[in-house]
């Protein structure tokens, strides 16, 4: 694997990387939350981790530097962020409170002992005020990630494409984005880099398609203060179809710009061509149909016209192949969506049922005039037809 160039298909190197990643995760799990009690302890633990892992996968030989994190590379940091976001948001089981408290106390003591042995300082935790109740300290993790301004953070985001990547729930996503932002913000102060996870790196082709789909699903379900989709003027106009007089009328559509994004829609359509992912993609689109059909209708028609123009105008073998793939992506899914959308806007049936066992159509469209005006500006032929 070329760790400075993003994911690779080299099976031998990928196997070595997966083995190193498993070692990394096992070490951190053995150390437990105590290794994040303060920034100094976490830095020292990670410095020692680099000594246990192959240098070509997780950095250079400078493990004696004051900040050995400077030797870490983008794929390793992507895995770290995913790991810490997962364990830092692990659901709490509701066992008997007394037994649970005792078990937690024992686990915290073991974690502290492991960390003391690991960093060769058994008295490191005499001051227990920093133990954070036995939880992974996300503030400390964010502080240590800010030690990495030398990284190319868009490549960190691209490097989330590894086999074990998956977003479990909204809280997992929120913390992952916050940890990414903590590192990227430090880099942005020294060089022009985006502070949030770039949309471009998460809407290209991934090897781990299921992981990518889990990311897109939860991004669409989160509010703009968690993730703000970057859109162009046309996409912004599509998103505005659920806003009337400055008020969001689609109250169950937390992030309208996500549904208006051509990159997001195109990637979902590509993923829908995978027979194993098609049902999940359909479920995601059903959420959009029930919350903001105005956006999906306009964005889908605009996208179809755009990819058709690109296919007509493409020159060169590679460009034509890409344009043709985009134009043909998700044709069955497009058909399903249009079979739902056309009756909603052009053959409304008050109180009627939806297609294919979906929920009733009434009250789903909240801004019919605004949606049709926007659709008219995109394609008069579509409205007339």
PyMOL commands that set and color helices and strands:
alter all, ss='L'
color gray80, all
select helices_A, chain A and resi 11-31+33-36+39-52+55-58+68-71+74-88+97-118+128-130+132-134+138-145+153-158+170-190+199-202+209-221+233-242+256-260+262-272+278-313+317-328+331-346+355-357+368-378+380-384
alter helices_A, ss='H'
color red, helices_A
select strands_A, chain A and resi 243-244+247-248
alter strands_A, ss='S'
color yellow, strands_A
deselect
rebuild
show_as cartoon
